[in-house]
Amino acid sequence: MDQGDQHFSNVLGVISALTEQYPDLKASNVHLQTMSSVDKYENLVRESRMIYNDTVTRFNRAIKTFPNSLLASPFGFTEQNYFKNTENKQEMPQWSE
């Protein structure tokens, strides 16, 4: 887990702990909007990963097909790696209640 993911998880953990201690906070409009924003953020990240992997697929195919394959290697174009999910990123977290 990279540093950004760890920080994000820590912050969400603090928010979850606070909502358990203060039930009125859980029902507040600010909390609901925040959790909705977090869900939107996670969806955008997931979509971005899918777009990245799609782009890598197209790029890798393009550099392997003729005549592109003749120019790809001399100009330094090499096959790119896909984004790999870690175990923590396999499923979308659900923060809203």
N, C-alpha and C positions, 0 to 999 in steps of 0.2 A: 504494500500500500504506500503510495507516495505521500509526501508531506501535505499537499493540498487536500487529498482525500482524508488523511488523518485529522487535519484541522476541522474539516467539514463535519466529519463524524463526531468529533468532540463537541462542537457547537450544538449539533442536533441532540446529542446526549444531554447537555445542560438544559436545553429547551424542554426536552421530554421530562427531565427531573423536576423542573419548575412547574410544568403543567400538572404533574401528579401532586405536588405540594399545594398548589393553588387552583382548585377546581373552577373558580370563576374565570381564571385566566384562560383555561381550556375552551370555555364557551365564548370568549371575547372575539370581537370582529377582527382585531389586530392579529390574534393568534391564528384564526382561520385563514386570513389573507396571507400570513407568513407561510403557513403549511401549504397553501395552494401555490404560492410562488416557488416553494421548494420542489413540489411535484412538477411544475412547469419546467424548472431548471433541469431536473433529472431527465425529463422527457427530451429536452433539447440536447442534452449530452448524449443520450442514447441514439437519437436521430443523427447527430453529428458523427458518432462512431460508425453507424451504418453507411453514411455518405462517404466517409473516409475509406472504409473497406471496399465499397463499390468503385470508388475512384482508383484504388490500388489494383483492383481486378482489371479494370479497363486499361490502365497503364501497363500492367504486366503482360496482358494479351497483345497490346499494341507493339511493345518492343520485341515480341517473339514472332510477329508475323512479317512476311516478306512484303515490301522491301525495307520496312523499318528496322528489321533485325540486322541489316547490313550497316546501318548508321548508328544504331543504339550503342553498341559496345565501344567503338572508337571515340564516341563523344561522352562516354562515361555513364550512360543510362543503364542501370542495373535493376534487377527485380527487387521490388520493395516488399517489406513485411506487412502483414495485416495487423490490425489492432487486435490484441488478444485480451479477452476478459480474464480478470483474476477471479478467484472464487467469490470475493466480495462483490463483484460487479456482474455476476451471472443474472441475478434477478433485480428487477427494479424495486428499490425500497418504497414502502408506503408509509408516509409520515402523517398524513391526515387521518383523523379518527372519525 
